Amino acid sequence: MTKPTTVAEYLAALSDEQRETIERLQATIRAAVPRARETFSYRQPGFTLDGRPLAWVAAWKRHYSLYPVNAEQVAALAEPGEEYEAEKGTIRFRAGATVPYELVARIVQARAAAIAAGAR
């Protein structure tokens, strides 16, 4: 299997369900942080803000991931009942489960605020 070098190649290699979920994650990030710029690095679709890393998304066999995220940040932003697993810089959403897109929006908005605070 050839390793993707663009977002289009990455998306083309996914199943329909995976592609739909990743595209919705991308749309959620775009809507939450409209100034974010799309990128492709670490062999994954991602976004930068003011030249700094904002978020990456990835589809795996059993889950979807959002990077970089820490467990404390997720715990502070999550609503009761949202299903996820957060550790080691990532949050994972089980494949086949409903992805909490509103949580994703809150996370990237918090990351954008942190980037802005660090840029000052």
C-alpha positions in Angstrom: 0.0 0.0 0.0 1.3 3.4 -0.9 1.5 6.0 1.9 -0.6 9.0 1.2 1.1 12.3 0.6 -2.0 14.5 0.4 -5.4 14.9 2.1 -7.1 13.7 -1.1 -5.0 10.5 -1.2 -5.6 9.9 2.5 -9.4 10.3 2.0 -9.4 8.1 -1.1 -7.8 5.2 0.8 -10.6 5.2 3.5 -13.9 3.3 3.6 -17.0 5.3 2.9 -17.9 5.5 6.6 -14.3 6.5 7.5 -14.2 9.2 4.8 -17.6 10.6 5.9 -16.4 10.8 9.5 -13.1 12.4 8.7 -14.7 14.9 6.4 -17.2 15.8 9.1 -14.4 16.2 11.6 -12.6 18.5 9.2 -15.8 20.5 8.6 -16.3 20.8 12.4 -12.7 22.1 12.9 -13.1 24.6 10.0 -16.4 25.9 11.4 -15.0 26.1 15.0 -11.8 27.9 13.9 -12.4 29.5 10.5 -8.9 31.0 10.4 -7.3 27.6 10.6 -5.4 26.4 7.5 -5.6 22.9 6.3 -2.4 20.9 6.1 -1.2 17.3 5.6 1.6 16.1 7.9 2.4 13.0 9.9 0.5 11.3 7.0 -2.8 12.7 8.4 -5.1 15.6 7.6 -4.5 18.5 9.9 -4.9 22.2 10.6 -2.5 25.0 11.7 -3.3 28.4 13.2 -1.0 31.3 12.8 1.7 28.8 11.7 1.3 26.6 14.7 -0.2 23.1 14.9 -3.8 23.2 15.8 -5.2 19.7 15.2 -4.9 16.5 13.2 -7.5 13.8 12.6 -7.1 10.2 11.7 -9.2 7.1 10.9 -8.0 3.8 12.3 -9.5 0.3 12.1 -11.5 0.6 15.4 -11.5 4.3 16.2 -11.0 7.9 15.0 -8.4 10.2 16.6 -8.0 13.9 17.2 -4.5 15.1 18.1 -3.0 16.8 20.1 -5.3 16.7 23.1 -4.6 16.0 26.8 -7.0 14.1 29.1 -7.3 17.1 31.5 -8.4 19.4 28.7 -11.0 16.9 27.5 -12.3 16.3 31.0 -12.8 20.0 31.5 -14.7 20.4 28.1 -16.7 17.2 27.9 -20.3 16.9 28.7 -21.6 14.0 30.7 -22.4 11.0 28.5 -19.9 11.8 25.7 -18.0 8.7 24.8 -14.3 8.9 24.2 -10.9 7.7 25.4 -8.2 10.3 26.0 -4.6 9.7 26.7 -1.1 10.4 25.5 -2.0 13.4 23.4 -5.0 12.0 21.7 -8.7 11.5 22.0 -10.2 8.4 20.4 -13.8 7.9 19.3 -14.9 4.4 18.7 -15.7 3.5 15.1 -19.4 2.9 14.8 -20.3 5.1 17.8 -21.5 8.7 17.5 -18.6 11.1 17.4 -19.2 14.1 19.7 -18.6 16.8 17.1 -19.5 19.5 19.6 -16.8 18.3 21.9 -14.3 18.4 19.0 -15.4 22.0 18.3 -14.8 23.0 22.0 -11.4 21.3 22.0 -10.1 23.0 18.9 -11.5 26.4 20.1 -9.7 25.9 23.4 -6.5 25.0 21.5 -7.0 28.1 19.3 -7.3 30.3 22.4 -4.1 28.7 23.8 -2.3 29.4 20.6 -3.4 33.0 20.6 -2.4 33.4 24.2 1.0 31.9 23.5 1.5 34.1 20.4 1.2 37.3 22.4 
